[in-house]
Amino acid sequence: MAMTNPERFIEKNYGNAEFIRQQLGFEWEDLKGKRILDIGASDGIFEKVAKNNGVEVIALDYDPYNVQLREKLGIRGVPIPSWSRDIEYIQGRANALPFQDESFDFVISHAAPPTILVDSKEEIASIIKEVERILKKGGEFRFGSLGIVSYAFDDRELFTEGEEARFGVEERTRRILDKSLELLQSIDPSITAHENQDGESYYSLIK
Ligand SMILES: C[S@@+](CC[C@H](N)C(=O)[O-])C[C@H]1O[C@@H](n2cnc3c(N)ncnc32)[C@H](O)[C@@H]1O
């Protein structure tokens, strides 16, 4: 992605970071003083806006889309905007996090694994176990939103043929949310579902 005007990029994408914060139902104040990881951080705008709000978040993604990662990996030809240097960005996979046991107070994942871009229930379980490993006792994993949208469920697991034909968007959404929570709680019974201020669901796991 060519980024000729970094200031404009931040301005345009500031809303995305606030959206993530609202979807996952926390205030910047809740995060202050904590060691925080964001799984599937993409361009790192959440980390930049968090920093502007006095919160340090480590960004992690497996895709060197982020310009700082490109620089670290020696991928040339992309101008590095100054804001990108302000944040800590690490390349890694959600199911093999490059961190020590019990080293984070708070881990977030928005629109990223384990709820999307995963192929199987086993992969979801391995990511949740991996996050549990790096969380301190009493630490929290806040993730979602919108249920598990992935190939982890096959269609017949979610809806019968009759339901498939009959269900509208609301019934489908409700079923996906119910099945998502059922699957998540089969991995760790302490996972809970919550509603944000817009009535949408997110998940929380407290170690
Ligand atoms: C849809 S984007 C979401 C970005 C951002 N969290 C947001 O809410 O706008 C999903 C991100 O997850 C990353 N991702 C997907 N699978 C991953 C994995 N197994 N480990 C680390 N990152 C992953 C992708 O590269 C992508 O940047």
The ligand as an SDF file (V2000), in Angstrom:
LIG
                    3D

 27 29  0  0  0  0  0  0  0  0999 V2000
   -9.6220   -8.7330    9.1190 C   0  0  0  0  0  0  0  0  0  0  0  0
   -8.0270   -8.2760    9.6680 S   0  0  0  0  0  0  0  0  0  0  0  0
   -8.4370   -7.4440   11.1830 C   0  0  0  0  0  0  0  0  0  0  0  0
   -7.4910   -6.3520   11.5030 C   0  0  0  0  0  0  0  0  0  0  0  0
   -7.7970   -5.5560   12.7790 C   0  0  0  0  0  0  0  0  0  0  0  0
   -7.6610   -6.3700   13.9750 N   0  0  0  0  0  0  0  0  0  0  0  0
   -9.1780   -4.9120   12.7060 C   0  0  0  0  0  0  0  0  0  0  0  0
  -10.0630   -5.3100   13.4520 O   0  0  0  0  0  0  0  0  0  0  0  0
   -9.3580   -4.0060   11.8650 O   0  0  0  0  0  0  0  0  0  0  0  0
   -7.3370   -9.8180   10.2250 C   0  0  0  0  0  0  0  0  0  0  0  0
   -5.8400   -9.7740   10.4800 C   0  0  0  0  0  0  0  0  0  0  0  0
   -5.4520  -10.9920   11.1140 O   0  0  0  0  0  0  0  0  0  0  0  0
   -4.2060  -11.4220   10.5640 C   0  0  0  0  0  0  0  0  0  0  0  0
   -4.1040  -12.8860   10.7970 N   0  0  0  0  0  0  0  0  0  0  0  0
   -4.8600  -13.8580   10.2420 C   0  0  0  0  0  0  0  0  0  0  0  0
   -4.5180  -15.0550   10.7130 N   0  0  0  0  0  0  0  0  0  0  0  0
   -3.4970  -14.8540   11.5960 C   0  0  0  0  0  0  0  0  0  0  0  0
   -2.7180  -15.7160   12.4190 C   0  0  0  0  0  0  0  0  0  0  0  0
   -2.9180  -17.0460   12.4340 N   0  0  0  0  0  0  0  0  0  0  0  0
   -1.7920  -15.1710   13.2100 N   0  0  0  0  0  0  0  0  0  0  0  0
   -1.5700  -13.8180   13.2020 C   0  0  0  0  0  0  0  0  0  0  0  0
   -2.2840  -12.9530   12.4470 N   0  0  0  0  0  0  0  0  0  0  0  0
   -3.2340  -13.4520   11.6550 C   0  0  0  0  0  0  0  0  0  0  0  0
   -4.3070  -11.0230    9.0910 C   0  0  0  0  0  0  0  0  0  0  0  0
   -3.0260  -10.9470    8.4840 O   0  0  0  0  0  0  0  0  0  0  0  0
   -5.0270   -9.6740    9.1880 C   0  0  0  0  0  0  0  0  0  0  0  0
   -4.1120   -8.6040    9.2860 O   0  0  0  0  0  0  0  0  0  0  0  0
  1  2  1  0
  2  3  1  0
  2 10  1  0
  3  4  1  0
  4  5  1  0
  5  6  1  0
  5  7  1  0
  7  8  2  0
  7  9  1  0
 10 11  1  0
 11 12  1  0
 11 26  1  0
 12 13  1  0
 13 14  1  0
 13 24  1  0
 14 15  1  0
 14 23  1  0
 15 16  2  0
 16 17  1  0
 17 18  1  0
 17 23  2  0
 18 19  1  0
 18 20  2  0
 20 21  1  0
 21 22  2  0
 22 23  1  0
 24 25  1  0
 24 26  1  0
 26 27  1  0
M  CHG  2   2   1   9  -1
M  END
$$$$
